[in-house]
Amino acid sequence: MSHWIIAPIVLPALMAPFIVLFLRHDVGLQRVFSLAATLAVGAIALGLTAAAAGGAMEVYELGNWPAPFGIVLVLDRLSALMVLLTAVLAIGVLLHVIGTGWDRRGRHFHALFQFQLMGLFGAMLTGDLFNLFVFFEVLLIASYGLMIHGGGTYRLRAGVQYVVFNLAGSTLFLFALGTLYGVTGTLNMADMALRVGELPAGDTALLRVGAVLLLMVFAVKAALVPVQFWLPGTYANAPAPVAALFAIMTKVGAYAILRVYTLIFTPDLAATGSLAGDWLMPAAIVTVIVGMVGILGARELARLVSFSAIGSMGTLLVAIALFTPEGTAAALYYMIHSTFAAAALFLIVDLVDARRGATGGRLVDAQPMAQGGLVAAFFFAAAIAMAGLPPLSGFLGKLLVLDAARGAAQVWTVWAVILATSLLAVVGFARAGSTLFWKPHALPAEEPAPQAAPATTLPFVATGGVLAIMALMTVFAGPLTGYLQATAAQLHTPANYIDVVIDPEAVADAGGGAHGAEDHDGAEPETGDHHEGE
């Protein structure tokens, strides 16, 4: 049992209170320790990804209590990939925050940032549904603090809306957990996967209710239509670097759908069948349409990017809804791409806001901005990536999704929607780009000179680094898709996950120790014993 598995959770959890207690009056030291902790987590994430690349899964048992009696963390290819993705994104965002001074505009930014990372890493590594709920709540608390960082009426109003929607999702989550625990007697995902397959056909009605409630919860997190209303206002009004970090937040909902509906409520499970796919595919298709049409109607750059994030989530969930290894591999590639594409666009929003003065990111005619050529180049690269045009990773991502959908019943609908909405995205981004970077040079000569550029170059380094990752995804698409195909194959073989997490001998020993003489013969505990152990 490697203790490195819990390090991505423990390190931010320790660093956040350390910053609050000892460094709260020195922003310079906060930056040093926060960046050092984030870089350390990035190095650990690389090590964990290398360890998982061979296909072996590892389980970390807190307190040496085996599943399902104790809390476990599980490292496989998917969880390692998500941890690495989050760590790399966090490094880029933190560099931008330090370079632009966003951390000076409010209190406790770096502590909240570390708590946010703790919640993200915990949600991706946990092997227990209740602890998934706990880490979702850590995410909610920290993200609300980051959301309103810097203050402002509009930001506070959007923050309240964000909290209300997510608290409603949390309430549904508790209802779902109570229902599933009442039916199966466990909340450990591997143990639940075993038990749902053994339920009599007449006892599965509540199981289906729990499965639907969970899907609704994850749909809220993933901004799936019709519960996507919280995202545009939240992301558009949040500090742009915070919105860039939030690019991974919706992916947590997608990750949870992948994990739960390929492990517990699999498509071949008689009790639930293709319940998730039947509901998810039409909602995902509508989400793509809503997101890309929203790009055409946006009057601010931040809202345009927010709607593009909704559209990209729709494309991602279309691939997930196929529930095939090919669809999952395509979804994982597109998940990585769309995370970095949305993050890059939000960082560019901040670059534009800092250089347009009072006009900010509104899509109206204004004076040319300082360093407009470089900002325009960044915007062009990020826009074609998000729209899915060659040569960047967005084109390959959508191509993989289209290819994976060839055998699906809705293949023509999927192809038509993705191709048509890609054209809408091109038109929307072209309109915004021409307004921001081309039309200002046609203004009369008496217009005032461009605003002076901020002195630091670190934001350009951070944004350029995020864009470079998408270029590398294109160059190394072959090895990357090979890894993702292996990840998808592992994900669609849930028996391996269950065998690693649930050790029958350990369960029997723990049951014997906990319940005395009735289990001394080494037999596996009955359902009631599992209840007590939990």
C-alpha positions in Angstrom: 0.0 0.0 0.0 1.7 3.2 -1.2 1.2 6.3 0.9 1.8 8.5 -2.1 -1.9 7.8 -3.1 -3.2 10.0 -0.3 -0.5 12.7 -0.7 -2.5 14.8 -3.2 -5.3 15.1 -0.7 -3.2 15.5 2.5 -0.7 18.1 1.1 -3.3 20.8 0.1 -5.3 20.0 3.3 -2.3 20.8 5.4 -1.1 23.7 3.3 -4.4 25.6 3.4 -4.6 26.0 7.2 -0.8 26.6 7.4 -1.3 29.6 5.0 -4.2 31.0 7.0 -2.6 30.6 10.4 1.0 31.7 9.7 1.1 33.5 6.4 -2.1 35.4 6.2 -0.4 38.8 6.4 2.3 38.1 3.8 1.0 37.6 0.2 4.6 37.0 -1.0 5.1 34.0 1.3 1.6 32.7 0.5 2.6 32.6 -3.2 5.8 30.8 -2.5 4.2 28.1 -0.3 1.1 27.7 -2.4 3.1 27.4 -5.6 5.6 25.0 -4.0 2.7 22.8 -2.7 1.0 22.8 -6.2 4.3 21.9 -7.9 4.9 19.1 -5.4 1.4 17.7 -6.1 2.1 17.9 -9.8 5.3 15.8 -9.3 3.4 13.3 -7.2 0.6 13.1 -9.9 3.2 12.3 -12.5 4.5 9.5 -10.3 1.1 8.1 -9.7 0.3 8.2 -13.4 3.5 6.4 -14.2 2.6 3.8 -11.5 -0.9 3.3 -13.0 0.3 3.2 -16.6 1.2 -0.5 -16.3 -2.5 -1.4 -15.6 -2.0 -2.4 -12.0 -4.5 -0.9 -9.5 -3.7 0.2 -6.0 -5.9 0.6 -2.9 -5.1 2.8 0.0 -6.9 1.7 3.2 -7.3 4.4 5.7 -6.5 3.0 9.2 -5.8 -0.4 7.6 -9.5 -1.1 7.5 -10.3 -3.1 4.4 -13.2 -2.3 2.1 -16.2 -2.1 2.6 -15.6 -1.5 6.4 -13.2 1.3 6.0 -12.6 4.3 3.7 -10.5 3.4 0.7 -8.8 5.4 -2.0 -8.3 3.7 -5.4 -5.6 4.5 -7.9 -6.3 3.2 -11.5 -5.5 4.7 -14.9 -8.6 7.0 -14.8 -8.1 8.4 -11.4 -4.4 9.0 -12.0 -5.2 10.7 -15.3 -7.7 13.0 -13.6 -5.3 13.9 -10.8 -2.6 14.8 -13.3 -5.0 16.8 -15.4 -6.1 18.8 -12.3 -2.5 19.4 -11.1 -1.2 20.6 -14.4 -4.2 23.0 -14.8 -3.7 24.3 -11.2 -0.1 25.1 -11.9 -1.0 27.2 -15.0 -3.8 29.0 -13.2 -1.7 29.8 -10.2 1.1 31.3 -12.3 -1.5 33.5 -14.0 -2.9 34.6 -10.6 0.5 35.5 -9.2 1.4 37.3 -12.4 -1.8 39.4 -12.5 -2.0 40.0 -8.7 -5.5 38.5 -8.5 -4.6 37.1 -5.1 -4.2 40.6 -3.7 -7.8 41.6 -4.5 -9.4 39.6 -1.6 -8.5 37.5 1.4 -7.3 34.0 1.7 -7.1 33.2 -2.0 -4.3 30.7 -1.7 -5.9 28.9 1.2 -9.1 28.5 -0.7 -7.2 27.4 -3.8 -5.5 24.6 -1.8 -8.9 23.5 -0.3 -10.3 23.4 -3.8 -7.5 21.1 -4.9 -8.1 18.9 -1.9 -11.7 18.5 -2.9 -10.9 17.8 -6.5 -8.2 15.2 -5.8 -10.4 13.5 -3.2 -13.4 13.2 -5.5 -11.2 11.6 -8.1 -9.5 9.1 -5.8 -12.2 8.0 -3.4 -13.7 4.5 -3.8 -16.8 5.4 -1.6 -19.9 7.2 -2.7 -20.4 8.9 0.7 -16.9 10.3 0.6 -17.5 11.4 -3.0 -20.4 13.5 -1.5 -18.0 14.8 1.2 -15.4 16.0 -1.3 -18.2 17.5 -3.4 -19.1 19.6 -0.4 -15.4 20.6 0.1 -15.4 21.7 -3.5 -18.6 23.7 -3.1 -17.4 25.6 0.0 -14.0 26.5 -1.5 -15.3 27.3 -4.9 -17.9 29.7 -3.4 -15.1 31.6 -1.6 -13.1 31.7 -4.8 -16.1 32.7 -6.8 -16.8 35.9 -4.8 -13.0 36.7 -4.4 -12.6 40.4 -5.0 -16.2 41.3 -4.2 -18.8 43.1 -6.3 -22.6 43.0 -6.5 -22.8 40.9 -9.7 -20.3 38.4 -8.4 -22.1 38.0 -5.1 -25.4 37.5 -6.8 -24.0 34.9 -9.2 -22.3 33.2 -6.2 -25.6 32.9 -4.4 -27.2 31.4 -7.5 -24.3 29.0 -7.8 -24.6 27.9 -4.2 -28.4 27.4 -4.4 -28.1 25.2 -7.4 -25.3 23.1 -5.9 -27.0 22.8 -2.5 -30.0 21.4 -4.3 -27.7 18.9 -6.0 -26.2 18.0 -2.6 -29.7 17.4 -1.2 -30.5 15.1 -4.1 -27.1 13.4 -3.5 -28.1 12.6 0.1 -31.5 11.3 -1.0 -29.7 9.0 -3.5 -27.2 7.8 -1.0 -29.9 7.0 1.5 -31.9 5.1 -1.1 -29.0 3.1 -2.3 -27.8 2.3 1.2 -31.2 1.1 2.2 -31.3 -1.2 -0.8 -27.7 -2.5 -0.8 -26.4 -2.0 2.7 -23.2 -0.4 1.5 -21.8 2.8 0.0 -18.4 1.4 -1.1 -18.6 1.5 -4.9 -17.0 -1.9 -5.5 -19.1 -3.6 -2.8 -22.2 -2.0 -4.2 -21.4 -3.2 -7.7 -21.3 -6.8 -6.2 -24.6 -6.4 -4.4 -26.7 -4.8 -7.1 -26.0 -7.8 -9.3 -27.3 -10.2 -6.7 -30.6 -8.3 -6.0 -33.8 -10.2 -6.8 -35.7 -8.8 -9.8 -38.6 -7.7 -7.6 -36.4 -5.6 -5.3 -34.9 -3.3 -7.9 -37.4 -0.5 -8.1 -35.7 1.6 -5.4 -32.3 0.8 -7.0 -33.5 2.4 -10.2 -34.7 5.4 -8.3 -31.3 5.8 -6.6 -29.5 5.4 -10.0 -31.7 8.2 -11.6 -31.1 10.5 -8.6 -27.4 10.0 -8.9 -27.5 10.8 -12.6 -29.4 14.0 -11.8 -26.8 15.0 -9.2 -23.9 14.5 -11.6 -25.9 16.3 -14.3 -26.0 19.4 -12.1 -22.2 19.2 -11.6 -21.7 18.7 -15.3 -24.0 21.6 -16.4 -26.2 19.2 -18.4 -29.4 20.6 -19.9 -31.9 21.3 -18.3 -29.8 22.1 -15.2 -27.1 24.2 -16.8 -28.5 27.6 -15.9 -26.0 28.2 -13.1 -22.9 28.0 -15.3 -23.0 31.0 -17.6 -23.6 33.5 -14.8 -21.2 31.9 -12.4 -18.3 31.5 -14.8 -18.8 34.9 -16.5 -18.9 36.8 -13.1 -16.1 34.8 -11.4 -12.6 36.1 -11.5 -11.3 34.9 -14.9 -8.4 32.8 -13.4 -10.9 31.2 -11.0 -13.2 30.4 -14.0 -10.2 28.8 -15.6 -9.8 26.5 -12.6 -13.5 25.8 -12.7 -13.0 24.3 -16.2 -12.1 21.1 -14.3 -15.2 21.4 -12.0 -17.7 20.3 -14.6 -15.4 17.4 -15.6 -15.8 16.0 -12.0 -19.5 15.5 -12.9 -18.5 13.7 -16.1 -15.9 11.6 -14.2 -18.5 10.6 -11.6 -20.9 9.5 -14.4 -18.1 7.4 -16.0 -17.1 5.8 -12.7 -20.5 5.0 -11.3 -22.2 3.9 -14.6 -19.4 1.7 -15.8 -18.8 0.1 -12.3 -22.1 -0.1 -10.5 -25.0 0.5 -12.9 -23.4 -1.0 -16.0 -25.4 -1.1 -19.3 -25.6 -4.9 -19.0 -27.1 -4.8 -15.5 -30.6 -6.3 -15.7 -32.0 -4.1 -12.9 -31.1 -0.7 -14.6 -30.2 -1.7 -18.2 -29.2 1.2 -20.4 -31.0 3.7 -18.1 -28.1 6.2 -18.0 -27.5 6.1 -21.8 -31.2 6.4 -22.7 -31.4 9.6 -20.6 -28.0 11.0 -21.1 -27.7 10.9 -24.9 -30.7 13.2 -25.7 -29.8 15.6 -22.9 -26.2 15.8 -24.1 -27.2 16.5 -27.7 -29.5 19.4 -26.5 -26.6 20.6 -24.3 -24.3 20.9 -27.4 -27.0 22.9 -29.2 -27.7 25.2 -26.3 -24.0 25.9 -25.6 -23.1 26.7 -29.2 -26.2 28.8 -29.9 -25.3 30.7 -26.7 -22.0 31.6 -28.3 -23.8 33.5 -31.1 -25.9 35.5 -28.6 -23.2 36.4 -26.1 -22.4 40.1 -25.8 -19.5 39.7 -23.4 -16.4 37.6 -24.0 -16.7 35.9 -20.6 -20.3 34.7 -21.3 -19.2 33.6 -24.8 -16.5 31.4 -23.2 -19.0 30.2 -20.6 -21.4 29.0 -23.3 -18.6 27.3 -25.2 -17.8 25.4 -22.0 -21.4 24.2 -21.9 -21.2 23.1 -25.5 -18.0 21.3 -24.9 -19.5 19.5 -22.0 -22.4 18.4 -24.3 -19.9 16.9 -26.8 -18.1 15.1 -24.0 -21.3 13.7 -22.6 -22.4 12.5 -26.0 -19.2 10.4 -26.1 -19.8 9.1 -22.6 -23.4 8.3 -23.3 -22.3 5.7 -25.8 -20.9 3.6 -22.9 -18.5 1.7 -25.2 -14.7 1.5 -24.8 -14.3 3.5 -28.1 -16.7 6.1 -26.8 -15.0 6.3 -23.5 -11.5 6.7 -25.0 -12.8 9.5 -27.2 -14.5 11.1 -24.2 -11.3 11.0 -22.2 -9.3 12.7 -25.0 -11.9 15.3 -25.5 -12.1 15.8 -21.7 -8.4 16.7 -21.5 -8.7 18.9 -24.6 -11.8 20.8 -23.5 -10.4 21.4 -20.0 -7.3 23.2 -21.3 -9.2 24.9 -24.1 -11.8 26.4 -21.7 -9.0 27.4 -19.2 -7.0 29.1 -21.9 -10.0 31.1 -23.1 -10.8 32.3 -19.6 -7.1 33.3 -19.0 -7.4 35.2 -22.3 -10.6 36.9 -21.0 -8.5 38.2 -18.1 -5.7 39.5 -20.5 -8.4 41.3 -22.6 -10.1 42.8 -19.5 -6.8 44.2 -18.2 -6.1 45.9 -21.5 -9.4 47.4 -22.5 -10.0 49.6 -19.5 -13.6 50.4 -18.7 -14.9 48.5 -21.8 -13.5 45.3 -20.5 -14.6 42.1 -22.2 -17.8 43.6 -23.7 -18.1 42.8 -27.5 -18.3 46.5 -28.6 -16.0 48.7 -30.6 -13.2 50.2 -28.5 -9.6 51.5 -28.8 -6.9 49.0 -29.8 -5.4 47.2 -26.8 -1.8 47.1 -25.7 0.0 43.9 -26.9 -3.1 43.2 -29.0 -1.2 41.2 -31.5 0.0 38.6 -29.0 -3.4 38.4 -27.3 -5.1 38.0 -30.7 -2.8 35.1 -31.5 -3.6 33.4 -28.3 -7.3 34.0 -28.8 -7.2 32.6 -32.4 -5.4 29.5 -31.2 -7.8 28.9 -28.3 -10.9 29.6 -30.4 -10.0 27.2 -33.2 -9.2 24.6 -30.5 -12.6 25.0 -28.8 -14.5 25.1 -32.2 -12.8 21.9 -33.2 -10.8 23.1 -36.3 -7.4 21.6 -37.3 -4.6 21.5 -36.5 -5.1 21.6 -32.7 -6.5 18.9 -30.4 -10.1 20.0 -30.7 -10.3 18.7 -34.3 -8.9 15.3 -33.2 -11.2 15.1 -30.2 -14.3 15.7 -32.2 -13.1 13.3 -34.9 -12.7 10.6 -32.3 -16.2 11.3 -30.9 -17.7 11.1 -34.4 -15.8 7.8 -35.1 -16.9 6.3 -31.8 -20.6 7.1 -32.7 -20.6 5.2 -36.0 -22.1 2.1 -34.5 -24.7 4.0 -32.4 -28.4 4.1 -33.2 -28.3 8.0 -33.1 -25.2 8.2 -35.3 -26.7 10.6 -37.9 -28.2 12.9 -35.2 -24.8 13.0 -33.4 -22.9 13.7 -36.5 -25.3 16.4 -37.7 -25.4 18.2 -34.3 -21.6 18.2 -33.7 -20.8 19.3 -37.2 -23.5 22.0 -37.4 -22.7 23.4 -33.9 -19.0 23.5 -34.8 -19.9 25.8 -37.6 -21.9 28.0 -35.1 -18.9 28.1 -32.8 -16.6 29.2 -35.7 -19.1 32.1 -36.5 -19.4 33.1 -32.9 -15.7 33.2 -32.2 -15.0 34.9 -35.5 -17.5 37.7 -34.6 -15.9 38.1 -31.2 -12.4 38.1 -32.6 -13.1 40.7 -35.2 -14.8 43.0 -32.7 -11.9 42.8 -30.2 -8.8 42.7 -32.4 -9.7 43.9 -36.0 -12.3 46.6 -35.8 -10.4 48.8 -33.2 -7.8 49.5 -35.9 -10.5 51.0 -38.1 -11.5 53.6 -35.5 -10.8 57.4 -36.3 -7.3 58.7 -35.6 -8.5 60.9 -32.8 -9.2 57.9 -30.6 -7.0 57.8 -27.5 -3.9 55.7 -27.5 -4.0 52.1 -26.2 -3.9 51.6 -22.5 -0.5 50.8 -21.1 0.3 47.1 -20.9 0.7 45.5 -17.5 4.4 45.1 -16.7 4.5 41.3 -15.9 4.9 38.6 -18.5 4.0 35.7 -16.3 0.3 35.7 -17.5 1.5 35.2 -21.0 3.7 32.4 -19.9 0.9 30.6 -18.2 -1.6 31.1 -21.1 1.0 30.1 -23.6 1.8 27.0 -21.6 -1.8 25.9 -21.6 -2.1 26.4 -25.3 1.2 24.5 -25.8 -0.3 21.5 -24.0 -3.1 21.3 -26.7 -0.4 21.5 -29.4 1.5 18.6 -27.7 -1.8 16.6 -27.5 -1.9 16.9 -31.3 1.7 16.0 -31.9 1.6 13.0 -29.5 -2.0 12.0 -30.2 -0.9 8.4 -31.0 0.7 7.5 -27.7 -2.0 9.5 -25.8 -4.9 7.7 -27.4 -3.2 4.4 -26.8 -3.0 5.2 -23.1 -6.7 6.4 -23.1 -7.8 3.2 -25.0 -6.1 1.1 -22.3 -7.8 3.3 -19.6 -11.2 2.8 -21.3 -10.7 -1.0 -21.5 -9.8 -1.0 -17.8 -12.9 1.0 -17.0 -15.2 -1.3 -18.9 -13.8 -4.3 -17.1 -15.3 -3.6 -13.6 -14.5 -7.1 -12.3 -10.8 -6.2 -12.0 -11.6 -3.1 -10.0 -13.9 -5.1 -7.7 -11.3 -7.8 -7.2 -8.7 -5.3 -6.2 -10.8 -3.3 -3.8 -12.8 -6.2 -2.1 -10.6 -8.9 -0.6 -12.9 -11.7 0.5 -10.3 -13.0 3.1 -9.9 -9.5 4.6 -13.6 -9.0 4.7 -14.0 -12.4 6.5 -11.3 -11.5 9.0 -12.7 -8.1 9.7 -16.2 -9.5 10.1 -14.9 -12.1 12.5 -13.1 -9.5 14.6 -16.0 -7.1 14.6 -18.8 -9.5 15.3 -17.4 -12.2 17.5 -18.0 -15.9 17.6 -20.7 -16.1 14.9 -18.0 -15.4 12.2 -15.2 -17.4 13.7 -15.5 -20.0 11.0 -14.1 -17.5 8.5 -17.3 -17.2 6.5 -18.0 -13.9 4.7 -20.3 -11.6 6.8 -23.9 -11.3 6.0 -25.5 -8.1 4.8 -26.3 -7.0 8.3 -22.7 -7.3 9.3 -21.8 -4.9 6.4 -24.2 -2.4 7.8 -22.5 -2.5 11.2 -19.1 -2.3 9.7 -19.9 0.8 7.8 
